[in-house]
Amino acid sequence: MEKELIVSVCDLQKSFGDREILKGISFEIHRGDVTCIIGPSGSGKSTMIRCVNFLEHPTGGHIEYKGQDVMQAFKSLPQYRTKVGMVFQSFNLFNNMTVLENCTVGQVKVLGKPKDEAKATALKYLKHVGMDSYVNAKPHQLSGGQKQRVAIARALALEPEVLLMDEPTSALDPEMVGEVLRVIRDLAKEGFTMVIVTHEMAFARDVSSHVIFIDQGVIAEQGAPAELFGNPKNQRTRDFLSRFQNN
């Protein structure tokens, strides 16, 4: 049975002034897929994922949500972002709010949920990521790994259909990377639909259902992880992966 198509990215282009960052990227996000985006630094990975969420506005191409252009399908971008959520590399928590408030504010303001219902949903997802005992803490009292787990819970509390993650472990100390990757692995096992920009190659190989290798603003290669990591067709992919082949 074919999985439901949620988001289509069609010929996505993005320039900053004269600098062309994305040169016609196309891919699809189906329900239950875990898509990992890999590639060298500066290849356009983060710009691409920010365009999917309209944190950067594409210069060309278009993005469809369930067959409709995003701009036609939603009255506002915040509404779209409740369906296609985002976890940032730098957490982006509200420093003046507690952990619980961080996870309820979007539900109340954007989804219009009653506060009690928003609190119950927030607690559910904070428990999910092992942060339910920190509900009254402020972000400055948390480690980087804890902040990122709260950021994941905040995104999940909006109950999006797709969760985008922009290098969720890159701002973390090495000993904190594992705790965040464990949470993401668990979400993958539970069938959450995710698109993850990552430098963690073993994680991408083991967790994803689909891998996209971006180089110099284009998709140089994409496919199932066993195929892309085990038998890359493109020389650039082979060069990039060569240092991970013995893992």
Secondary structure, 3 states (H helix, E strand, C coil): CCCCEEEEEEEEEEEECCEEEEEEEEEEEECCCEEEEECCCCCCHHHHHHHHCCCCCCCEEEEEECCEEHHHHCCCHHHHHHHEEEECCCCCCCCCCCHHHHHHHHHHHCCCCCHHHHHHHHHHHHHHCCCHHHCCCCHHHCCHHHHHHHHHHHHHHCCCCEEEEECCCCCCCHHHHHHHHHHHHHHHHCCCCEEEECCCHHHHHHHCCEEEEEECCEEEEEECHHHHHHCCCCHHHHHHHHHHCCC
